[in-house]
Amino acid sequence: MLQPEPAHFAALLTVFRSLYPISPEAEMFLQQHVIPCSIGKRKLLLQEGERCEHIYFVGKGALRGFTREEQKDITTWITIENELVTSILGMDDRMVPIENIQALEKCELLALTYVDLQEMYDRFPEVNILARKIFARYYADAEKRAFIARLTKAENKYRYFLLRHRDLANRIPLKYIASYLGVTLETLSRIRKKFSSKS
């Protein structure tokens, strides 16, 4: 089995330890079972309707979740390094995913299978607490996305986005940010120009 990139695995442990300490045995299990993988820019990591069998740690790169309405892509989330990505419905409830996950850049990932994750829950009690804290953080992120969706003014949507995700503003293609905010590309371009003229 391929060994995980040391820097990426160290980053994964740092993220976990920042939330809750895990035992050396759990860390060893992770090191032995995570699968390093990469995906090219614009490729799909997960397609709507496919069974989700892995949870991924982003060592390098950026990804987005999106769904399709008729011929239109709607970006539901964007994430970068040091975050976990999966289909929560697919992993937790074993339902068929209703969204797609796409690489916005070439990505280097560490994957853990659903089966191995369940074994960690059974063997290492602290992993259950860690998972609860991770789910709480992602629930909070979902609330923030819902807040943006409820805002009616495009300027306020972008202002809030900059407040929470300034690091993404010049990294992620504008069309995906516009889709995430629920505004047109033309509107977002105009707002960005207005904001930059004030700075």
C-alpha positions as CSV (number, residue, x, y, z in Angstrom):
1,M,0.0,0.0,0.0
2,L,1.2,3.5,-0.8
3,Q,2.4,5.5,2.2
4,P,0.8,8.9,2.8
5,E,2.8,12.0,2.0
6,P,4.5,12.8,5.4
7,A,3.6,16.6,5.2
8,H,-0.1,15.8,4.4
9,F,-0.4,13.2,7.1
10,A,1.2,15.5,9.7
11,A,-1.3,18.2,8.6
12,L,-4.2,15.7,9.1
13,L,-3.0,14.9,12.6
14,T,-2.6,18.6,13.4
15,V,-6.2,19.3,12.5
16,F,-7.4,16.3,14.5
17,R,-5.3,17.2,17.6
18,S,-6.6,20.8,17.5
19,L,-10.1,19.4,18.0
20,Y,-9.5,16.5,20.3
21,P,-6.5,14.3,21.3
22,I,-6.4,10.9,19.8
23,S,-4.3,7.9,21.0
24,P,-1.0,6.8,19.4
25,E,-2.8,3.6,18.4
26,A,-5.5,5.5,16.5
27,E,-2.8,7.6,14.8
28,M,-1.0,4.4,13.8
29,F,-4.2,2.9,12.4
30,L,-4.8,6.1,10.4
31,Q,-1.3,6.0,9.0
32,Q,-1.7,2.4,8.0
33,H,-5.1,2.9,6.4
34,V,-5.3,6.3,4.7
35,I,-4.8,6.1,0.9
36,P,-3.0,8.8,-0.9
37,C,-4.6,9.9,-4.1
38,S,-4.7,12.8,-6.5
39,I,-7.2,14.2,-8.9
40,G,-6.8,16.6,-11.8
41,K,-8.3,20.0,-12.2
42,R,-12.0,20.0,-13.2
43,K,-12.2,16.2,-12.6
44,L,-15.0,14.8,-10.5
45,L,-14.1,13.2,-7.2
46,L,-17.7,12.1,-6.6
47,Q,-20.6,12.2,-9.1
48,E,-24.3,12.6,-8.1
49,G,-25.9,9.1,-7.8
50,E,-22.6,7.3,-7.1
51,R,-22.1,5.5,-3.8
52,C,-19.8,7.4,-1.5
53,E,-17.2,5.1,0.1
54,H,-14.5,7.5,1.3
55,I,-13.9,10.5,3.4
56,Y,-11.0,12.7,2.1
57,F,-8.5,15.1,3.7
58,V,-7.4,17.8,1.4
59,G,-3.6,18.0,1.6
60,K,-3.3,20.3,-1.4
61,G,-5.8,21.9,-3.7
62,A,-9.3,23.2,-3.8
63,L,-12.7,21.5,-4.4
64,R,-16.3,22.5,-4.7
65,G,-19.6,20.7,-4.2
66,F,-22.3,21.4,-6.8
67,T,-25.6,20.3,-8.0
68,R,-27.4,20.8,-11.3
69,E,-30.7,22.4,-12.0
70,E,-31.6,21.9,-15.6
71,Q,-28.4,23.1,-17.5
72,K,-27.2,25.3,-14.6
73,D,-24.5,24.3,-12.0
74,I,-25.1,25.6,-8.5
75,T,-22.0,25.6,-6.2
76,T,-23.0,24.6,-2.7
77,W,-19.6,24.8,-1.0
78,I,-15.9,25.5,-1.6
79,T,-13.0,24.1,0.4
80,I,-9.2,24.1,0.4
81,E,-6.3,22.6,2.3
82,N,-6.6,21.1,5.8
83,E,-10.3,20.4,5.4
84,L,-12.3,17.1,5.1
85,V,-14.6,16.5,2.2
86,T,-17.2,13.8,1.6
87,S,-20.9,13.3,1.0
88,I,-22.4,13.5,4.5
89,L,-25.6,11.8,3.3
90,G,-23.5,9.1,1.6
91,M,-21.1,8.4,4.4
92,D,-23.3,8.8,7.5
93,D,-26.8,7.7,6.2
94,R,-25.5,5.6,3.4
95,M,-27.8,7.4,1.0
96,V,-27.0,8.0,-2.7
97,P,-25.3,11.5,-2.9
98,I,-27.3,14.3,-4.4
99,E,-24.4,16.5,-5.3
100,N,-21.1,16.3,-7.2
101,I,-17.6,17.0,-5.8
102,Q,-15.2,18.6,-8.3
103,A,-11.5,19.6,-8.1
104,L,-11.0,23.3,-8.9
105,E,-7.2,22.7,-8.9
106,K,-5.0,19.6,-9.0
107,C,-5.6,18.1,-5.6
108,E,-3.6,15.8,-3.4
109,L,-5.8,13.9,-0.9
110,L,-5.8,11.3,1.8
111,A,-8.7,8.9,1.7
112,L,-10.2,6.7,4.4
113,T,-12.8,4.2,3.5
114,Y,-16.2,4.0,5.2
115,V,-15.4,0.5,6.5
116,D,-12.1,1.7,8.1
117,L,-13.9,4.7,9.6
118,Q,-16.4,2.5,11.3
119,E,-13.6,0.3,12.6
120,M,-12.0,3.4,14.1
121,Y,-15.3,4.3,15.9
122,D,-15.4,0.7,17.3
123,R,-11.8,0.4,18.4
124,F,-11.0,4.0,19.5
125,P,-13.6,5.7,21.7
126,E,-12.0,9.1,21.3
127,V,-12.6,9.1,17.6
128,N,-16.3,9.3,18.3
129,I,-15.7,12.5,20.2
130,L,-13.5,13.8,17.4
131,A,-16.1,13.0,14.8
132,R,-18.8,14.8,16.9
133,K,-16.6,17.9,17.0
134,I,-15.9,17.7,13.2
135,F,-19.7,17.3,12.5
136,A,-20.4,20.3,14.8
137,R,-17.9,22.4,12.8
138,Y,-19.4,21.4,9.5
139,Y,-22.9,22.1,10.8
140,A,-21.7,25.6,11.7
141,D,-20.3,26.0,8.2
142,A,-23.7,24.9,6.8
143,E,-25.4,27.5,8.9
144,K,-23.1,30.2,7.5
145,R,-23.9,29.1,4.0
146,A,-27.6,29.3,4.8
147,F,-27.1,32.8,6.2
148,I,-25.5,33.9,2.9
149,A,-28.5,32.4,1.0
150,R,-30.9,34.4,3.1
151,L,-29.3,37.7,2.4
152,T,-31.1,39.6,-0.3
153,K,-28.5,42.1,-1.4
154,A,-25.7,40.9,-3.6
155,E,-23.2,43.3,-2.0
156,N,-24.0,42.0,1.5
157,K,-23.5,38.4,0.3
158,Y,-20.1,39.2,-1.1
159,R,-19.1,41.3,2.0
160,Y,-20.0,38.3,4.2
161,F,-18.1,36.0,1.9
162,L,-14.9,38.2,2.2
163,L,-15.3,38.3,6.0
164,R,-15.3,34.5,6.2
165,H,-13.3,33.4,3.1
166,R,-11.1,36.3,2.0
167,D,-8.4,33.7,1.1
168,L,-10.7,32.3,-1.6
169,A,-11.5,35.6,-3.3
170,N,-8.5,35.7,-5.6
171,R,-7.9,32.0,-5.8
172,I,-11.3,30.5,-6.9
173,P,-12.6,31.3,-10.4
174,L,-15.2,34.1,-10.1
175,K,-18.0,32.1,-11.8
176,Y,-17.9,29.5,-8.9
177,I,-18.0,32.3,-6.2
178,A,-20.9,33.9,-8.0
179,S,-22.7,30.5,-8.2
180,Y,-22.0,29.9,-4.5
181,L,-23.4,33.4,-3.6
182,G,-26.4,32.9,-5.8
183,V,-25.6,36.0,-8.0
184,T,-24.8,36.5,-11.6
185,L,-21.2,36.7,-12.8
186,E,-21.9,40.2,-14.1
187,T,-23.2,41.3,-10.8
188,L,-20.3,39.9,-8.9
189,S,-17.8,41.5,-11.3
190,R,-19.4,44.9,-10.8
191,I,-19.4,44.5,-7.0
192,R,-15.8,43.5,-6.9
193,K,-14.8,46.5,-9.0
194,K,-16.8,48.7,-6.6
195,F,-15.1,47.2,-3.6
196,S,-11.6,47.4,-5.0
197,S,-12.2,51.1,-5.9
198,K,-13.0,51.8,-2.2
199,S,-9.8,50.1,-0.9
